[in-house]
Amino acid sequence: MIELIEKAVLTGLGVVSLSQKKAEELVSDLKEKYKVGEDEGKALVEKLQSMAKDARERVAEMADQEVKGAIERLGLVPREEYDRLVKRVDALEAKLSTCTEPGTEC
């Protein structure tokens, strides 16, 4: 019975968007409609919240991978590499400016 309810909830609410308030409302509804005990209801909510957290983490990870792939396909440079190159160019320009003064060695 609980498994059937879990599947219905996961389908109806969407695992990713299950909030604490929605979970508490679900437990209340389960107790009223299906005479589910307090412990069973809490266990179900904890399981659903855990599944929701896992799903959010998977979605975030997939989004991160997609963004990295798009950046790579577009040939964009990561910010860290850009910053490193800016520092390197600045250092080279500073060195070059001292080399152009008469009487200095490079």
C-alpha positions as CSV (number, residue, x, y, z in Angstrom):
1,M,0.0,0.0,0.0
2,I,2.8,2.5,1.0
3,E,4.7,1.6,-2.2
4,L,1.7,2.5,-4.3
5,I,1.3,5.8,-2.5
6,E,5.0,6.5,-2.9
7,K,4.7,6.0,-6.7
8,A,1.6,8.2,-6.9
9,V,3.2,11.0,-4.9
10,L,6.4,10.9,-6.9
11,T,4.5,11.0,-10.1
12,G,2.1,13.7,-9.0
13,L,4.3,16.1,-7.0
14,G,7.6,15.6,-8.8
15,V,10.4,14.4,-6.7
16,V,12.6,17.4,-7.3
17,S,10.1,19.9,-6.0
18,L,9.0,18.2,-2.8
19,S,9.2,20.8,0.0
20,Q,8.8,20.3,3.7
21,K,5.4,22.0,3.7
22,K,4.2,19.7,0.9
23,A,5.5,16.7,2.7
24,E,3.7,17.6,5.9
25,E,0.5,18.1,4.0
26,L,1.0,14.7,2.4
27,V,1.4,13.0,5.8
28,S,-1.8,14.7,7.0
29,D,-3.7,13.6,3.9
30,L,-2.4,10.1,4.2
31,K,-3.5,9.9,7.9
32,E,-7.0,11.1,7.0
33,K,-7.7,9.3,3.8
34,Y,-5.8,6.0,4.2
35,K,-5.5,5.7,8.0
36,V,-1.8,5.6,7.7
37,G,0.0,5.7,11.1
38,E,2.1,8.6,12.2
39,D,5.3,6.6,12.1
40,E,4.6,5.2,8.6
41,G,3.7,8.7,7.4
42,K,6.9,10.2,8.8
43,A,9.0,7.4,7.4
44,L,7.4,8.0,4.0
45,V,8.1,11.7,4.1
46,E,11.7,11.1,5.1
47,K,12.1,8.7,2.2
48,L,10.5,11.1,-0.2
49,Q,12.7,14.0,1.0
50,S,15.8,11.9,0.6
51,M,14.8,10.9,-2.9
52,A,14.0,14.6,-3.7
53,K,17.5,15.6,-2.4
54,D,19.1,12.9,-4.5
55,A,17.1,14.0,-7.6
56,R,18.1,17.7,-7.1
57,E,21.7,16.7,-6.8
58,R,21.5,14.6,-10.0
59,V,19.8,17.4,-11.9
60,A,22.4,19.9,-10.7
61,E,25.2,17.6,-11.7
62,M,23.7,17.0,-15.1
63,A,23.2,20.7,-15.6
64,D,26.8,21.3,-14.7
65,Q,28.0,18.7,-17.1
66,E,25.9,20.2,-19.9
67,V,27.2,23.7,-19.3
68,K,30.8,22.5,-19.3
69,G,30.2,20.6,-22.5
70,A,28.6,23.7,-24.2
71,I,31.5,25.8,-23.1
72,E,34.0,23.3,-24.5
73,R,32.0,23.0,-27.8
74,L,32.0,26.8,-28.1
75,G,35.7,26.9,-27.5
76,L,35.4,29.2,-24.5
77,V,38.1,29.5,-21.9
78,P,37.4,28.9,-18.2
79,R,37.7,32.0,-16.0
80,E,40.7,30.6,-14.1
81,E,42.7,30.1,-17.3
82,Y,41.7,33.6,-18.5
83,D,42.8,35.2,-15.2
84,R,46.1,33.3,-15.4
85,L,46.7,34.5,-18.9
86,V,45.9,38.1,-18.0
87,K,48.5,38.0,-15.2
88,R,51.0,36.5,-17.5
89,V,50.4,39.2,-20.2
90,D,50.6,41.9,-17.6
91,A,54.0,40.5,-16.4
92,L,55.3,40.3,-19.9
93,E,54.2,43.8,-20.7
94,A,55.9,45.1,-17.6
95,K,59.1,43.3,-18.5
96,L,58.9,44.6,-22.1
97,S,58.4,48.2,-21.0
98,T,61.7,48.0,-19.0
99,C,63.4,46.5,-22.1
100,T,62.5,49.4,-24.3
101,E,64.4,51.9,-22.1
102,P,67.8,52.7,-23.5
103,G,70.7,51.0,-21.6
104,T,68.6,48.1,-20.2
105,E,69.1,44.5,-20.9
106,C,66.2,42.0,-21.4
